Amino acid sequence: MPATVFTIILTVSTLCGSRGVLHAPRNVSISSNNMDLVLNWEPPADPAHGLLYRAEFNSSVSKYKVGCLNTSALRCDLTSLDIHLYGKYIGRVRAELGAERSVWVESPQITLDQDTKIGPPSMSLISNGATIEVSITDPVFKISELRRAYNYATYNITYWKEGQQEKAASISNVQQNRVVVNKLQPWTRYCFQVQIHTDRNLRPSEPSSITCGSTTSKEEAPWVAAVVTFVVMAMLVTLVVVAVVHRKKIFHFLCPKDSLPQHIKEYLLEPPTSSIYLAMRDSHPPEEVYHQVSIITDGRTVVEERPPEAGGSDCSKPTEITEAET
């Protein structure tokens, strides 16, 4: 009997102990893009429902610190957790389900400034005659800046005639972010691409997007545009100052307030006294004078009105014309 009880207890304890071990995450890695720091992993085979993860990291001079707790994601961003430009970091992850824990799985070590992936720079072109000026903007880092992180950073500029990339030319070890490419053919379209090289990161940056621009026939002196702009601005400022100082005179000139002399006003306001005007005002329309004319035809009488003749005939009698029947 005691042997049987002991066997049962041993079996139960074994089963309980086997439930306390979870499968660990897989392919744990730590990566950096533009000076960030991210720990990545994959879930274990056949992960249990509700599985969570705990992620930690350390540096060459510090112990492990918590990065993410009780997360269901498969990544943990460590960038905001006191990361140094030149630090060396290792991350580790374990799975958790209730009171059960998996073993820790560590990532390979990463040296931030040497292993980070530098993103592509941006670029713009300004054409001036048979030359093209290339203006380069560095990628934005999560911590610090490119020129502060690397003491020596240069650009590699590649350019070619549009459609002839296999015949591309390049300018290497350029330290300035504004470069004038000359001796180009006029009225030709050229395409440009830029990459960044640093002294401590052996991998070049991602290449920039291809940007194209066209040359023209004759190089224009840059000071001409500057002089024209200055003259126009000076004239505008002068006009504004003159308008403000002499605003009253200008207003009176554009909107004069001169009045008519008093004697002219009185003359225009007086009632008219001309005899012709008075005669026209008091006259009546003439009475129309006429006499009647009667025409009798086929037993019918037609009355026709005629004006009086000169010489004065009797206007009171109508004139009758009688036609005999046939």
C-alpha positions as protocol buffer text, in pm:
chain_id: "A"
residue {
  index: 1
  type: MET
  ca { x: 0 y: 0 z: 0 }
}
residue {
  index: 2
  type: PRO
  ca { x: 267 y: 259 z: 85 }
}
residue {
  index: 3
  type: ALA
  ca { x: 443 y: 174 z: -240 }
}
residue {
  index: 4
  type: THR
  ca { x: 126 y: 240 z: -441 }
}
residue {
  index: 5
  type: VAL
  ca { x: 71 y: 578 z: -278 }
}
residue {
  index: 6
  type: PHE
  ca { x: 431 y: 675 z: -343 }
}
residue {
  index: 7
  type: THR
  ca { x: 394 y: 583 z: -710 }
}
residue {
  index: 8
  type: ILE
  ca { x: 80 y: 794 z: -746 }
}
residue {
  index: 9
  type: ILE
  ca { x: 243 y: 1094 z: -580 }
}
residue {
  index: 10
  type: LEU
  ca { x: 550 y: 1063 z: -802 }
}
residue {
  index: 11
  type: THR
  ca { x: 337 y: 1042 z: -1117 }
}
residue {
  index: 12
  type: VAL
  ca { x: 133 y: 1352 z: -1024 }
}
residue {
  index: 13
  type: SER
  ca { x: 441 y: 1553 z: -940 }
}
residue {
  index: 14
  type: THR
  ca { x: 600 y: 1456 z: -1271 }
}
residue {
  index: 15
  type: LEU
  ca { x: 292 y: 1561 z: -1466 }
}
residue {
  index: 16
  type: CYS
  ca { x: 273 y: 1891 z: -1280 }
}
residue {
  index: 17
  type: GLY
  ca { x: 639 y: 1956 z: -1336 }
}
residue {
  index: 18
  type: SER
  ca { x: 606 y: 1894 z: -1709 }
}
residue {
  index: 19
  type: ARG
  ca { x: 324 y: 2152 z: -1732 }
}
residue {
  index: 20
  type: GLY
  ca { x: 548 y: 2422 z: -1585 }
}
residue {
  index: 21
  type: VAL
  ca { x: 786 y: 2433 z: -1882 }
}
residue {
  index: 22
  type: LEU
  ca { x: 678 y: 2628 z: -2193 }
}
residue {
  index: 23
  type: HIS
  ca { x: 838 y: 2612 z: -2533 }
}
residue {
  index: 24
  type: ALA
  ca { x: 1072 y: 2910 z: -2580 }
}
residue {
  index: 25
  type: PRO
  ca { x: 1049 y: 3175 z: -2854 }
}
residue {
  index: 26
  type: ARG
  ca { x: 1254 y: 3116 z: -3169 }
}
residue {
  index: 27
  type: ASN
  ca { x: 1493 y: 3318 z: -3385 }
}
residue {
  index: 28
  type: VAL
  ca { x: 1552 y: 3595 z: -3135 }
}
residue {
  index: 29
  type: SER
  ca { x: 1746 y: 3883 z: -3294 }
}
residue {
  index: 30
  type: ILE
  ca { x: 1827 y: 4246 z: -3223 }
}
residue {
  index: 31
  type: SER
  ca { x: 1847 y: 4500 z: -3506 }
}
residue {
  index: 32
  type: SER
  ca { x: 1896 y: 4870 z: -3567 }
}
residue {
  index: 33
  type: ASN
  ca { x: 1782 y: 5107 z: -3842 }
}
residue {
  index: 34
  type: ASN
  ca { x: 1892 y: 5471 z: -3833 }
}
residue {
  index: 35
  type: MET
  ca { x: 2016 y: 5429 z: -3474 }
}
residue {
  index: 36
  type: ASP
  ca { x: 1709 y: 5269 z: -3321 }
}
residue {
  index: 37
  type: LEU
  ca { x: 1722 y: 4937 z: -3129 }
}
residue {
  index: 38
  type: VAL
  ca { x: 1453 y: 4669 z: -3170 }
}
residue {
  index: 39
  type: LEU
  ca { x: 1436 y: 4313 z: -3033 }
}
residue {
  index: 40
  type: ASN
  ca { x: 1251 y: 4067 z: -3260 }
}
residue {
  index: 41
  type: TRP
  ca { x: 1147 y: 3702 z: -3220 }
}
residue {
  index: 42
  type: GLU
  ca { x: 915 y: 3433 z: -3351 }
}
residue {
  index: 43
  type: PRO
  ca { x: 659 y: 3239 z: -3143 }
}
residue {
  index: 44
  type: PRO
  ca { x: 730 y: 2882 z: -3036 }
}
residue {
  index: 45
  type: ALA
  ca { x: 588 y: 2593 z: -3233 }
}
residue {
  index: 46
  type: ASP
  ca { x: 216 y: 2545 z: -3159 }
}
residue {
  index: 47
  type: PRO
  ca { x: 192 y: 2844 z: -2919 }
}
residue {
  index: 48
  type: ALA
  ca { x: -76 y: 2824 z: -2652 }
}
residue {
  index: 49
  type: HIS
  ca { x: -369 y: 3063 z: -2654 }
}
residue {
  index: 50
  type: GLY
  ca { x: -301 y: 3378 z: -2447 }
}
residue {
  index: 51
  type: LEU
  ca { x: 77 y: 3339 z: -2461 }
}
residue {
  index: 52
  type: LEU
  ca { x: 269 y: 3650 z: -2351 }
}
residue {
  index: 53
  type: TYR
  ca { x: 636 y: 3750 z: -2364 }
}
residue {
  index: 54
  type: ARG
  ca { x: 889 y: 3929 z: -2145 }
}
residue {
  index: 55
  type: ALA
  ca { x: 1180 y: 4104 z: -2320 }
}
residue {
  index: 56
  type: GLU
  ca { x: 1498 y: 4236 z: -2158 }
}
residue {
  index: 57
  type: PHE
  ca { x: 1829 y: 4377 z: -2275 }
}
residue {
  index: 58
  type: ASN
  ca { x: 2172 y: 4461 z: -2138 }
}
residue {
  index: 59
  type: SER
  ca { x: 2481 y: 4643 z: -2250 }
}
residue {
  index: 60
  type: SER
  ca { x: 2848 y: 4572 z: -2207 }
}
residue {
  index: 61
  type: VAL
  ca { x: 2848 y: 4789 z: -1893 }
}
residue {
  index: 62
  type: SER
  ca { x: 2506 y: 4714 z: -1738 }
}
residue {
  index: 63
  type: LYS
  ca { x: 2290 y: 4423 z: -1626 }
}
residue {
  index: 64
  type: TYR
  ca { x: 1968 y: 4314 z: -1788 }
}
residue {
  index: 65
  type: LYS
  ca { x: 1687 y: 4570 z: -1786 }
}
residue {
  index: 66
  type: VAL
  ca { x: 1320 y: 4516 z: -1864 }
}
residue {
  index: 67
  type: GLY
  ca { x: 1222 y: 4626 z: -2213 }
}
residue {
  index: 68
  type: CYS
  ca { x: 866 y: 4492 z: -2253 }
}
residue {
  index: 69
  type: LEU
  ca { x: 635 y: 4313 z: -2006 }
}
residue {
  index: 70
  type: ASN
  ca { x: 333 y: 4095 z: -2076 }
}
residue {
  index: 71
  type: THR
  ca { x: 331 y: 4176 z: -2446 }
}
residue {
  index: 72
  type: SER
  ca { x: 170 y: 3965 z: -2714 }
}
residue {
  index: 73
  type: ALA
  ca { x: 369 y: 4137 z: -2991 }
}
residue {
  index: 74
  type: LEU
  ca { x: 671 y: 3975 z: -3149 }
}
residue {
  index: 75
  type: ARG
  ca { x: 894 y: 4280 z: -3114 }
}
residue {
  index: 76
  type: CYS
  ca { x: 1007 y: 4521 z: -2845 }
}
residue {
  index: 77
  type: ASP
  ca { x: 1134 y: 4871 z: -2926 }
}
residue {
  index: 78
  type: LEU
  ca { x: 1421 y: 4956 z: -2690 }
}
residue {
  index: 79
  type: THR
  ca { x: 1518 y: 5290 z: -2848 }
}
residue {
  index: 80
  type: SER
  ca { x: 1381 y: 5511 z: -2571 }
}
residue {
  index: 81
  type: LEU
  ca { x: 1543 y: 5310 z: -2289 }
}
residue {
  index: 82
  type: ASP
  ca { x: 1872 y: 5494 z: -2239 }
}
residue {
  index: 83
  type: ILE
  ca { x: 2049 y: 5376 z: -2555 }
}
residue {
  index: 84
  type: HIS
  ca { x: 2401 y: 5502 z: -2628 }
}
residue {
  index: 85
  type: LEU
  ca { x: 2543 y: 5566 z: -2976 }
}
residue {
  index: 86
  type: TYR
  ca { x: 2845 y: 5342 z: -2927 }
}
residue {
  index: 87
  type: GLY
  ca { x: 2693 y: 5080 z: -2696 }
}
residue {
  index: 88
  type: LYS
  ca { x: 2700 y: 4701 z: -2738 }
}
residue {
  index: 89
  type: TYR
  ca { x: 2368 y: 4532 z: -2665 }
}
residue {
  index: 90
  type: ILE
  ca { x: 2219 y: 4184 z: -2621 }
}
residue {
  index: 91
  type: GLY
  ca { x: 1848 y: 4108 z: -2588 }
}
residue {
  index: 92
  type: ARG
  ca { x: 1666 y: 3808 z: -2446 }
}
residue {
  index: 93
  type: VAL
  ca { x: 1303 y: 3688 z: -2451 }
}
residue {
  index: 94
  type: ARG
  ca { x: 1098 y: 3426 z: -2271 }
}
residue {
  index: 95
  type: ALA
  ca { x: 737 y: 3307 z: -2306 }
}
residue {
  index: 96
  type: GLU
  ca { x: 488 y: 3330 z: -2016 }
}
residue {
  index: 97
  type: LEU
  ca { x: 147 y: 3173 z: -1961 }
}
residue {
  index: 98
  type: GLY
  ca { x: 3 y: 3229 z: -1618 }
}
residue {
  index: 99
  type: ALA
  ca { x: 259 y: 3091 z: -1371 }
}
residue {
  index: 100
  type: GLU
  ca { x: 446 y: 2899 z: -1639 }
}
residue {
  index: 101
  type: ARG
  ca { x: 771 y: 3030 z: -1787 }
}
residue {
  index: 102
  type: SER
  ca { x: 993 y: 2925 z: -2074 }
}
residue {
  index: 103
  type: VAL
  ca { x: 1370 y: 2944 z: -2072 }
}
residue {
  index: 104
  type: TRP
  ca { x: 1539 y: 3265 z: -2182 }
}
residue {
  index: 105
  type: VAL
  ca { x: 1657 y: 3287 z: -2542 }
}
residue {
  index: 106
  type: GLU
  ca { x: 1930 y: 3545 z: -2611 }
}
residue {
  index: 107
  type: SER
  ca { x: 2004 y: 3739 z: -2929 }
}
residue {
  index: 108
  type: PRO
  ca { x: 2346 y: 3793 z: -3084 }
}
residue {
  index: 109
  type: GLN
  ca { x: 2528 y: 4107 z: -2972 }
}
residue {
  index: 110
  type: ILE
  ca { x: 2496 y: 4427 z: -3171 }
}
residue {
  index: 111
  type: THR
  ca { x: 2727 y: 4731 z: -3175 }
}
residue {
  index: 112
  type: LEU
  ca { x: 2496 y: 5019 z: -3251 }
}
residue {
  index: 113
  type: ASP
  ca { x: 2713 y: 5254 z: -3459 }
}
residue {
  index: 114
  type: GLN
  ca { x: 2876 y: 4970 z: -3654 }
}
residue {
  index: 115
  type: ASP
  ca { x: 2571 y: 4752 z: -3719 }
}
residue {
  index: 116
  type: THR
  ca { x: 2287 y: 4998 z: -3767 }
}
residue {
  index: 117
  type: LYS
  ca { x: 2140 y: 5017 z: -4116 }
}
residue {
  index: 118
  type: ILE
  ca { x: 2166 y: 5372 z: -4248 }
}
residue {
  index: 119
  type: GLY
  ca { x: 1863 y: 5473 z: -4449 }
}
residue {
  index: 120
  type: PRO
  ca { x: 1867 y: 5647 z: -4787 }
}
residue {
  index: 121
  type: PRO
  ca { x: 1947 y: 6019 z: -4808 }
}
residue {
  index: 122
  type: SER
  ca { x: 1712 y: 6254 z: -4991 }
}
residue {
  index: 123
  type: MET
  ca { x: 1823 y: 6467 z: -5282 }
}
residue {
  index: 124
  type: SER
  ca { x: 1715 y: 6764 z: -5496 }
}
residue {
  index: 125
  type: LEU
  ca { x: 1855 y: 6908 z: -5820 }
}
residue {
  index: 126
  type: ILE
  ca { x: 1898 y: 7265 z: -5942 }
}
residue {
  index: 127
  type: SER
  ca { x: 1982 y: 7312 z: -6312 }
}
residue {
  index: 128
  type: ASN
  ca { x: 2191 y: 7610 z: -6423 }
}
residue {
  index: 129
  type: GLY
  ca { x: 2293 y: 7603 z: -6785 }
}
residue {
  index: 130
  type: ALA
  ca { x: 2519 y: 7306 z: -6854 }
}
residue {
  index: 131
  type: THR
  ca { x: 2565 y: 7231 z: -6482 }
}
residue {
  index: 132
  type: ILE
  ca { x: 2344 y: 7067 z: -6220 }
}
residue {
  index: 133
  type: GLU
  ca { x: 2372 y: 7131 z: -5848 }
}
residue {
  index: 134
  type: VAL
  ca { x: 2301 y: 6831 z: -5624 }
}
residue {
  index: 135
  type: SER
  ca { x: 2166 y: 6909 z: -5276 }
}
residue {
  index: 136
  type: ILE
  ca { x: 2178 y: 6616 z: -5029 }
}
residue {
  index: 137
  type: THR
  ca { x: 1988 y: 6577 z: -4700 }
}
residue {
  index: 138
  type: ASP
  ca { x: 2098 y: 6312 z: -4449 }
}
residue {
  index: 139
  type: PRO
  ca { x: 1849 y: 6055 z: -4315 }
}
residue {
  index: 140
  type: VAL
  ca { x: 1695 y: 6129 z: -3976 }
}
residue {
  index: 141
  type: PHE
  ca { x: 1839 y: 5922 z: -3690 }
}
residue {
  index: 142
  type: LYS
  ca { x: 1635 y: 5810 z: -3390 }
}
residue {
  index: 143
  type: ILE
  ca { x: 1911 y: 5927 z: -3157 }
}
residue {
  index: 144
  type: SER
  ca { x: 2172 y: 6189 z: -3249 }
}
residue {
  index: 145
  type: GLU
  ca { x: 2255 y: 6284 z: -3611 }
}
residue {
  index: 146
  type: LEU
  ca { x: 2467 y: 6135 z: -3886 }
}
residue {
  index: 147
  type: ARG
  ca { x: 2747 y: 6392 z: -3855 }
}
residue {
  index: 148
  type: ARG
  ca { x: 2760 y: 6356 z: -3478 }
}
residue {
  index: 149
  type: ALA
  ca { x: 2750 y: 5979 z: -3482 }
}
residue {
  index: 150
  type: TYR
  ca { x: 3028 y: 5947 z: -3742 }
}
residue {
  index: 151
  type: ASN
  ca { x: 3335 y: 6167 z: -3752 }
}
residue {
  index: 152
  type: TYR
  ca { x: 3392 y: 6088 z: -4117 }
}
residue {
  index: 153
  type: ALA
  ca { x: 3094 y: 6047 z: -4351 }
}
residue {
  index: 154
  type: THR
  ca { x: 3111 y: 6094 z: -4727 }
}
residue {
  index: 155
  type: TYR
  ca { x: 2875 y: 6075 z: -5024 }
}
residue {
  index: 156
  type: ASN
  ca { x: 2912 y: 5871 z: -5338 }
}
residue {
  index: 157
  type: ILE
  ca { x: 2723 y: 6041 z: -5625 }
}
residue {
  index: 158
  type: THR
  ca { x: 2641 y: 5838 z: -5934 }
}
residue {
  index: 159
  type: TYR
  ca { x: 2492 y: 6001 z: -6244 }
}
residue {
  index: 160
  type: TRP
  ca { x: 2412 y: 5907 z: -6602 }
}
residue {
  index: 161
  type: LYS
  ca { x: 2219 y: 6020 z: -6905 }
}
residue {
  index: 162
  type: GLU
  ca { x: 1860 y: 5912 z: -6880 }
}
residue {
  index: 163
  type: GLY
  ca { x: 1821 y: 5567 z: -7028 }
}
residue {
  index: 164
  type: GLN
  ca { x: 2197 y: 5495 z: -7016 }
}
residue {
  index: 165
  type: GLN
  ca { x: 2253 y: 5379 z: -6658 }
}
residue {
  index: 166
  type: GLU
  ca { x: 2508 y: 5123 z: -6773 }
}
residue {
  index: 167
  type: LYS
  ca { x: 2736 y: 5417 z: -6866 }
}
residue {
  index: 168
  type: ALA
  ca { x: 2709 y: 5584 z: -6526 }
}
residue {
  index: 169
  type: ALA
  ca { x: 2988 y: 5804 z: -6386 }
}
residue {
  index: 170
  type: SER
  ca { x: 3052 y: 5862 z: -6015 }
}
residue {
  index: 171
  type: ILE
  ca { x: 3201 y: 6116 z: -5777 }
}
residue {
  index: 172
  type: SER
  ca { x: 3338 y: 5960 z: -5456 }
}
residue {
  index: 173
  type: ASN
  ca { x: 3443 y: 6084 z: -5111 }
}
residue {
  index: 174
  type: VAL
  ca { x: 3230 y: 6398 z: -5126 }
}
residue {
  index: 175
  type: GLN
  ca { x: 3203 y: 6561 z: -4783 }
}
residue {
  index: 176
  type: GLN
  ca { x: 2985 y: 6862 z: -4873 }
}
residue {
  index: 177
  type: ASN
  ca { x: 2611 y: 6818 z: -4903 }
}
residue {
  index: 178
  type: ARG
  ca { x: 2595 y: 7057 z: -5202 }
}
residue {
  index: 179
  type: VAL
  ca { x: 2789 y: 6955 z: -5512 }
}
residue {
  index: 180
  type: VAL
  ca { x: 2796 y: 7117 z: -5857 }
}
residue {
  index: 181
  type: VAL
  ca { x: 2837 y: 6866 z: -6140 }
}
residue {
  index: 182
  type: ASN
  ca { x: 2971 y: 7047 z: -6446 }
}
residue {
  index: 183
  type: LYS
  ca { x: 3088 y: 6962 z: -6798 }
}
residue {
  index: 184
  type: LEU
  ca { x: 2751 y: 6814 z: -6882 }
}
residue {
  index: 185
  type: GLN
  ca { x: 2603 y: 6816 z: -7229 }
}
residue {
  index: 186
  type: PRO
  ca { x: 2348 y: 7094 z: -7292 }
}
residue {
  index: 187
  type: TRP
  ca { x: 1982 y: 7014 z: -7338 }
}
residue {
  index: 188
  type: THR
  ca { x: 2031 y: 6667 z: -7188 }
}
residue {
  index: 189
  type: ARG
  ca { x: 1846 y: 6491 z: -6909 }
}
residue {
  index: 190
  type: TYR
  ca { x: 2064 y: 6336 z: -6635 }
}
residue {
  index: 191
  type: CYS
  ca { x: 1969 y: 6108 z: -6346 }
}
residue {
  index: 192
  type: PHE
  ca { x: 2141 y: 6102 z: -6004 }
}
residue {
  index: 193
  type: GLN
  ca { x: 2163 y: 5865 z: -5707 }
}
residue {
  index: 194
  type: VAL
  ca { x: 2350 y: 5905 z: -5376 }
}
residue {
  index: 195
  type: GLN
  ca { x: 2484 y: 5669 z: -5107 }
}
residue {
  index: 196
  type: ILE
  ca { x: 2649 y: 5747 z: -4772 }
}
residue {
  index: 197
  type: HIS
  ca { x: 2976 y: 5587 z: -4655 }
}
residue {
  index: 198
  type: THR
  ca { x: 3108 y: 5615 z: -4298 }
}
residue {
  index: 199
  type: ASP
  ca { x: 3434 y: 5533 z: -4124 }
}
residue {
  index: 200
  type: ARG
  ca { x: 3298 y: 5284 z: -3866 }
}
residue {
  index: 201
  type: ASN
  ca { x: 3000 y: 5130 z: -4040 }
}
residue {
  index: 202
  type: LEU
  ca { x: 3134 y: 4913 z: -4320 }
}
residue {
  index: 203
  type: ARG
  ca { x: 2800 y: 4890 z: -4494 }
}
residue {
  index: 204
  type: PRO
  ca { x: 2701 y: 5189 z: -4709 }
}
residue {
  index: 205
  type: SER
  ca { x: 2361 y: 5342 z: -4664 }
}
residue {
  index: 206
  type: GLU
  ca { x: 2065 y: 5244 z: -4870 }
}
residue {
  index: 207
  type: PRO
  ca { x: 2078 y: 5427 z: -5205 }
}
residue {
  index: 208
  type: SER
  ca { x: 1861 y: 5732 z: -5250 }
}
residue {
  index: 209
  type: SER
  ca { x: 1573 y: 5734 z: -5493 }
}
residue {
  index: 210
  type: ILE
  ca { x: 1673 y: 5821 z: -5850 }
}
residue {
  index: 211
  type: THR
  ca { x: 1619 y: 6189 z: -5931 }
}
residue {
  index: 212
  type: CYS
  ca { x: 1647 y: 6335 z: -6282 }
}
residue {
  index: 213
  type: GLY
  ca { x: 1694 y: 6688 z: -6418 }
}
residue {
  index: 214
  type: SER
  ca { x: 1774 y: 6859 z: -6748 }
}
residue {
  index: 215
  type: THR
  ca { x: 2051 y: 7095 z: -6850 }
}
residue {
  index: 216
  type: THR
  ca { x: 2000 y: 7401 z: -7070 }
}
residue {
  index: 217
  type: SER
  ca { x: 2210 y: 7568 z: -7338 }
}
residue {
  index: 218
  type: LYS
  ca { x: 2390 y: 7850 z: -7162 }
}
residue {
  index: 219
  type: GLU
  ca { x: 2500 y: 7893 z: -6804 }
}
residue {
  index: 220
  type: GLU
  ca { x: 2333 y: 8184 z: -6636 }
}
residue {
  index: 221
  type: ALA
  ca { x: 2534 y: 8389 z: -6392 }
}
residue {
  index: 222
  type: PRO
  ca { x: 2379 y: 8342 z: -6047 }
}
residue {
  index: 223
  type: TRP
  ca { x: 2437 y: 8705 z: -5954 }
}
residue {
  index: 224
  type: VAL
  ca { x: 2200 y: 8827 z: -6228 }
}
residue {
  index: 225
  type: ALA
  ca { x: 1896 y: 8678 z: -6060 }
}
residue {
  index: 226
  type: ALA
  ca { x: 2014 y: 8815 z: -5725 }
}
residue {
  index: 227
  type: VAL
  ca { x: 2057 y: 9169 z: -5865 }
}
residue {
  index: 228
  type: VAL
  ca { x: 1717 y: 9165 z: -6038 }
}
residue {
  index: 229
  type: THR
  ca { x: 1550 y: 9043 z: -5721 }
}
residue {
  index: 230
  type: PHE
  ca { x: 1723 y: 9313 z: -5515 }
}
residue {
  index: 231
  type: VAL
  ca { x: 1621 y: 9591 z: -5757 }
}
residue {
  index: 232
  type: VAL
  ca { x: 1257 y: 9478 z: -5765 }
}
residue {
  index: 233
  type: MET
  ca { x: 1242 y: 9456 z: -5387 }
}
residue {
  index: 234
  type: ALA
  ca { x: 1404 y: 9800 z: -5350 }
}
residue {
  index: 235
  type: MET
  ca { x: 1149 y: 9954 z: -5588 }
}
residue {
  index: 236
  type: LEU
  ca { x: 859 y: 9795 z: -5404 }
}
residue {
  index: 237
  type: VAL
  ca { x: 988 y: 9919 z: -5069 }
}
residue {
  index: 238
  type: THR
  ca { x: 1037 y: 10271 z: -5210 }
}
residue {
  index: 239
  type: LEU
  ca { x: 683 y: 10280 z: -5349 }
}
residue {
  index: 240
  type: VAL
  ca { x: 540 y: 10167 z: -5018 }
}
residue {
  index: 241
  type: VAL
  ca { x: 735 y: 10432 z: -4824 }
}
residue {
  index: 242
  type: VAL
  ca { x: 631 y: 10710 z: -5066 }
}
residue {
  index: 243
  type: ALA
  ca { x: 267 y: 10601 z: -5049 }
}
residue {
  index: 244
  type: VAL
  ca { x: 271 y: 10607 z: -4668 }
}
residue {
  index: 245
  type: VAL
  ca { x: 450 y: 10945 z: -4636 }
}
residue {
  index: 246
  type: HIS
  ca { x: 243 y: 11127 z: -4903 }
}
residue {
  index: 247
  type: ARG
  ca { x: -83 y: 10941 z: -4858 }
}
residue {
  index: 248
  type: LYS
  ca { x: -287 y: 11261 z: -4801 }
}
residue {
  index: 249
  type: LYS
  ca { x: -156 y: 11434 z: -5114 }
}
residue {
  index: 250
  type: ILE
  ca { x: -212 y: 11122 z: -5319 }
}
residue {
  index: 251
  type: PHE
  ca { x: -567 y: 11092 z: -5184 }
}
residue {
  index: 252
  type: HIS
  ca { x: -648 y: 11458 z: -5267 }
}
residue {
  index: 253
  type: PHE
  ca { x: -499 y: 11416 z: -5614 }
}
residue {
  index: 254
  type: LEU
  ca { x: -706 y: 11108 z: -5691 }
}
residue {
  index: 255
  type: CYS
  ca { x: -1021 y: 11239 z: -5520 }
}
residue {
  index: 256
  type: PRO
  ca { x: -1023 y: 11622 z: -5553 }
}
residue {
  index: 257
  type: LYS
  ca { x: -1266 y: 11826 z: -5341 }
}
residue {
  index: 258
  type: ASP
  ca { x: -1261 y: 12157 z: -5543 }
}
residue {
  index: 259
  type: SER
  ca { x: -1604 y: 12339 z: -5558 }
}
residue {
  index: 260
  type: LEU
  ca { x: -1756 y: 12571 z: -5819 }
}
residue {
  index: 261
  type: PRO
  ca { x: -1729 y: 12949 z: -5769 }
}
residue {
  index: 262
  type: GLN
  ca { x: -2017 y: 13105 z: -5579 }
}
residue {
  index: 263
  type: HIS
  ca { x: -2143 y: 13323 z: -5864 }
}
residue {
  index: 264
  type: ILE
  ca { x: -2171 y: 13023 z: -6093 }
}
residue {
  index: 265
  type: LYS
  ca { x: -2367 y: 12832 z: -5828 }
}
residue {
  index: 266
  type: GLU
  ca { x: -2606 y: 13130 z: -5789 }
}
residue {
  index: 267
  type: TYR
  ca { x: -2652 y: 13159 z: -6165 }
}
residue {
  index: 268
  type: LEU
  ca { x: -2735 y: 12793 z: -6198 }
}
residue {
  index: 269
  type: LEU
  ca { x: -2979 y: 12802 z: -5906 }
}
residue {
  index: 270
  type: GLU
  ca { x: -3171 y: 13115 z: -6024 }
}
residue {
  index: 271
  type: PRO
  ca { x: -3503 y: 13055 z: -6208 }
}
residue {
  index: 272
  type: PRO
  ca { x: -3469 y: 13126 z: -6584 }
}
residue {
  index: 273
  type: THR
  ca { x: -3580 y: 13474 z: -6703 }
}
residue {
  index: 274
  type: SER
  ca { x: -3528 y: 13439 z: -7079 }
}
residue {
  index: 275
  type: SER
  ca { x: -3823 y: 13564 z: -7286 }
}
residue {
  index: 276
  type: ILE
  ca { x: -3791 y: 13270 z: -7524 }
}
residue {
  index: 277
  type: TYR
  ca { x: -3804 y: 13025 z: -7234 }
}
residue {
  index: 278
  type: LEU
  ca { x: -4106 y: 13204 z: -7084 }
}
residue {
  index: 279
  type: ALA
  ca { x: -4286 y: 13210 z: -7420 }
}
residue {
  index: 280
  type: MET
  ca { x: -4223 y: 12839 z: -7466 }
}
residue {
  index: 281
  type: ARG
  ca { x: -4332 y: 12767 z: -7111 }
}
residue {
  index: 282
  type: ASP
  ca { x: -4664 y: 12969 z: -7141 }
}
residue {
  index: 283
  type: SER
  ca { x: -4756 y: 12874 z: -7498 }
}
residue {
  index: 284
  type: HIS
  ca { x: -5038 y: 12634 z: -7582 }
}
residue {
  index: 285
  type: PRO
  ca { x: -5039 y: 12386 z: -7863 }
}
residue {
  index: 286
  type: PRO
  ca { x: -5198 y: 12543 z: -8183 }
}
residue {
  index: 287
  type: GLU
  ca { x: -5553 y: 12446 z: -8267 }
}
residue {
  index: 288
  type: GLU
  ca { x: -5576 y: 12227 z: -8570 }
}
residue {
  index: 289
  type: VAL
  ca { x: -5787 y: 12383 z: -8853 }
}
residue {
  index: 290
  type: TYR
  ca { x: -5949 y: 12172 z: -9123 }
}
residue {
  index: 291
  type: HIS
  ca { x: -6275 y: 12137 z: -9330 }
}
residue {
  index: 292
  type: GLN
  ca { x: -6479 y: 11842 z: -9444 }
}
residue {
  index: 293
  type: VAL
  ca { x: -6501 y: 11699 z: -9794 }
}
residue {
  index: 294
  type: SER
  ca { x: -6791 y: 11467 z: -9886 }
}
residue {
  index: 295
  type: ILE
  ca { x: -6778 y: 11232 z: -10183 }
}
residue {
  index: 296
  type: ILE
  ca { x: -7104 y: 11070 z: -10302 }
}
residue {
  index: 297
  type: THR
  ca { x: -7067 y: 10753 z: -10512 }
}
residue {
  index: 298
  type: ASP
  ca { x: -7342 y: 10506 z: -10610 }
}
residue {
  index: 299
  type: GLY
  ca { x: -7580 y: 10659 z: -10370 }
}
residue {
  index: 300
  type: ARG
  ca { x: -7320 y: 10656 z: -10089 }
}
residue {
  index: 301
  type: THR
  ca { x: -7154 y: 10953 z: -9940 }
}
residue {
  index: 302
  type: VAL
  ca { x: -6787 y: 10949 z: -9850 }
}
residue {
  index: 303
  type: VAL
  ca { x: -6662 y: 11223 z: -9625 }
}
residue {
  index: 304
  type: GLU
  ca { x: -6302 y: 11331 z: -9667 }
}
residue {
  index: 305
  type: GLU
  ca { x: -6126 y: 11582 z: -9453 }
}
residue {
  index: 306
  type: ARG
  ca { x: -5889 y: 11826 z: -9624 }
}
residue {
  index: 307
  type: PRO
  ca { x: -5675 y: 12102 z: -9486 }
}
residue {
  index: 308
  type: PRO
  ca { x: -5774 y: 12451 z: -9589 }
}
residue {
  index: 309
  type: GLU
  ca { x: -5617 y: 12602 z: -9897 }
}
residue {
  index: 310
  type: ALA
  ca { x: -5402 y: 12905 z: -9891 }
}
residue {
  index: 311
  type: GLY
  ca { x: -5590 y: 13222 z: -9969 }
}
residue {
  index: 312
  type: GLY
  ca { x: -5865 y: 13160 z: -9722 }
}
residue {
  index: 313
  type: SER
  ca { x: -6177 y: 12980 z: -9837 }
}
residue {
  index: 314
  type: ASP
  ca { x: -6474 y: 12915 z: -9622 }
}
residue {
  index: 315
  type: CYS
  ca { x: -6370 y: 12636 z: -9386 }
}
residue {
  index: 316
  type: SER
  ca { x: -6711 y: 12588 z: -9237 }
}
residue {
  index: 317
  type: LYS
  ca { x: -6868 y: 12436 z: -9546 }
}
residue {
  index: 318
  type: PRO
  ca { x: -6788 y: 12081 z: -9652 }
}
residue {
  index: 319
  type: THR
  ca { x: -6699 y: 12007 z: -10009 }
}
residue {
  index: 320
  type: GLU
  ca { x: -6928 y: 11753 z: -10169 }
}
residue {
  index: 321
  type: ILE
  ca { x: -6857 y: 11552 z: -10483 }
}
residue {
  index: 322
  type: THR
  ca { x: -7157 y: 11381 z: -10638 }
}
residue {
  index: 323
  type: GLU
  ca { x: -7125 y: 11110 z: -10899 }
}
residue {
  index: 324
  type: ALA
  ca { x: -7430 y: 11028 z: -11112 }
}
residue {
  index: 325
  type: GLU
  ca { x: -7540 y: 10671 z: -11152 }
}
residue {
  index: 326
  type: THR
  ca { x: -7467 y: 10513 z: -11484 }
}
